[in-house]
Amino acid sequence: MRRNQAILDIIRRKRYAEFRERDYQKITERLCRLFAKQKNNL
């Protein structure tokens, strides 16, 4: 039982890491777009 819990924790962390990575990519894309807009305005 305890071992199953550990495995579930690992899976959960892995999924969370992947989710965070995707979020990070979206955020960086948005920032890049914002900077591009600001450069065009200058």
N, C-alpha and C positions, 0 to 999 in steps of 0.2 A: 504493500500500500504506500509506504513512504517513498519507495523508489519511483513509483508511478507519479507521485506528486513532484518529485525532482525533475522527471522528464517533462511533465507539463510546464513546469516553470521555465525550463530551457526553451521549449517550443514558444512559449509566450514571449520570452525575451527576444527570441529570434524574429518573431513577427513584429514586435514593437520596434526593433531596430530597423527592419525593412520599411515600416510605416514612417518612422522618423526620417529615414533617408529620402523617401519620396517627398515628404513635406519640405525637407531642406532644399531639394532640387527645385520644387515649385517656388519657394521663397527666393532662391537665387535668380531664377528666371524672371520673376517679377522685378527684383532689384535691377537686373540688367536692363529690362525694358524702361524702367523709370530713369535710369542714367542715360539711356539712349535718347529719351524724350527731352531730358534737360539739355543734353548736348545740342540737339536740333534747335532748341529754343535760344541758345546762346548766340 
